[in-house]
């Protein structure tokens, strides 16, 4: 008999809230919006579990949370509220994610959504290409193409000095 994965809400929040917040912050460029996305993500998580939803594993649960986070960020960007949001230095991700003058993070934030998602998950969250496929529900070749095109856009926007940093 297969052992069923039973999530613990408090443990899940503790384990994934920072990760989800970073993803939301990069995608919304606004601290309060990012916090709202985290809250909405965990609200959907609880609702999903109460309706009898299950996860096959810890990895499945994490992929589900990231997918919900990305979807909520997309929804928020489509709303009129996000149109006036600006990113400030006080709310940027930790220092290891940015250059001293924020050129890299600014360039990543300006990428089209499909490239930004792959670049962020690959470089900032250290997911493998196969994990990104599962999270974004994309074909492996699509993920590779989006990563390559995103890198190319970054290379052009940042110039040759950043060519070998990624």
C-alpha positions in Angstrom: 0.0 0.0 0.0 1.3 3.4 -1.0 2.0 5.9 1.8 -0.1 9.0 1.5 1.5 12.4 1.8 -0.3 14.4 4.4 0.7 18.1 4.6 1.0 20.0 7.8 -0.2 23.6 7.2 2.1 25.3 9.8 5.1 23.3 8.6 4.3 24.2 5.0 4.0 27.9 5.7 7.3 27.8 7.6 9.0 25.8 4.8 7.8 27.7 1.7 6.8 31.3 2.7 10.2 32.8 2.1 10.5 31.1 -1.3 7.0 32.2 -2.3 7.6 35.7 -1.1 10.8 36.1 -3.1 9.0 34.8 -6.3 6.1 37.2 -5.7 8.4 40.1 -5.0 10.3 39.7 -8.2 7.1 39.4 -10.2 5.1 42.2 -8.5 8.0 44.6 -7.7 6.0 45.7 -4.7 6.3 44.6 -1.1 2.7 44.9 -0.1 1.5 43.1 -3.4 4.0 40.3 -2.7 2.7 39.9 0.8 -0.9 39.8 -0.6 0.2 37.1 -3.1 1.7 35.0 -0.3 -1.4 35.3 1.7 -3.6 34.5 -1.3 -1.5 31.5 -2.1 -1.8 30.0 1.3 -5.5 30.8 1.4 -5.9 28.8 -1.9 -3.7 26.0 -0.3 -6.1 25.7 2.7 -9.1 25.8 0.5 -7.7 23.2 -1.8 -7.0 20.9 1.2 -10.4 21.4 2.7 -12.0 20.4 -0.6 -10.2 17.1 -0.4 -7.2 18.0 -2.6 -4.1 16.0 -2.1 -0.4 16.0 -3.1 1.7 13.0 -4.1 4.8 14.3 -2.5 6.6 17.2 -0.9 7.9 18.2 -4.4 4.4 18.1 -5.8 3.2 20.4 -3.0 6.0 22.8 -3.6 5.4 22.9 -7.4 1.7 23.5 -6.8 2.4 26.4 -4.4 4.8 28.0 -6.9 2.3 27.6 -9.8 -0.4 29.3 -7.7 2.0 32.1 -6.8 2.9 32.7 -10.4 -0.8 32.7 -11.4 -1.7 35.1 -8.7 1.2 37.4 -9.7 -0.1 37.3 -13.3 -3.6 38.1 -12.1 -2.4 41.0 -10.1 -0.4 42.4 -13.0 -3.5 42.4 -15.1 -5.4 44.5 -12.5 -5.3 48.3 -12.5 -3.6 48.4 -9.1 -0.3 47.1 -10.3 0.0 49.6 -13.1 1.3 52.3 -10.8 3.6 50.1 -8.7 7.3 50.9 -8.6 10.2 48.9 -7.1 12.3 50.5 -4.5 15.7 49.6 -3.0 14.3 48.8 0.4 12.1 46.0 -0.8 14.5 44.3 -3.3 15.4 40.6 -2.7 18.5 39.8 -0.7 21.8 41.2 -1.9 23.0 38.0 -3.5 20.2 38.4 -6.1 21.3 41.7 -7.4 24.3 43.7 -8.6 25.4 46.8 -6.8 23.4 49.1 -9.1 20.4 46.8 -9.6 21.0 46.5 -13.4 20.6 42.7 -13.5 17.4 42.7 -11.4 15.9 45.6 -13.4 16.7 43.8 -16.6 15.1 40.6 -15.4 12.0 42.4 -14.3 11.6 44.0 -17.7 11.7 40.6 -19.5 8.4 39.2 -20.9 6.6 37.0 -18.3 7.5 33.7 -20.0 11.2 34.5 -19.9 11.2 36.1 -16.5 9.6 33.0 -14.9 12.2 30.6 -16.3 15.1 32.9 -15.6 14.0 33.5 -12.0 13.3 29.9 -11.2 16.6 28.7 -12.8 19.0 31.4 -11.4 17.4 32.8 -8.3 15.6 29.7 -7.0 18.1 27.1 -8.3 15.6 24.8 -9.9 16.7 22.3 -12.5 15.2 22.5 -16.0 13.1 19.4 -15.3 11.7 20.9 -12.1 10.8 24.1 -14.0 9.0 21.9 -16.5 6.8 20.5 -13.8 6.2 23.8 -12.0 5.3 25.8 -15.2 3.7 22.8 -16.9 5.8 23.3 -20.0 7.7 21.0 -22.3 11.4 20.7 -21.6 12.3 22.1 -25.0 10.0 25.1 -24.4 11.8 25.8 -21.0 15.2 25.5 -22.7 14.1 27.9 -25.5 12.6 30.4 -23.1 15.8 30.3 -20.9 18.0 30.8 -24.0 15.9 33.6 -25.4 15.7 35.3 -21.9 19.5 35.1 -21.6 19.9 36.6 -25.1 17.6 39.5 -24.2 19.5 40.0 -21.0 22.8 39.9 -22.8 21.7 42.6 -25.2 20.2 44.8 -22.5 23.1 44.5 -20.1 25.9 44.5 -22.6 29.0 42.3 -23.0 30.2 42.9 -19.4 27.6 40.5 -18.1 28.0 37.9 -20.8 29.7 35.3 -18.6 27.9 36.0 -15.3 25.2 33.6 -16.2 
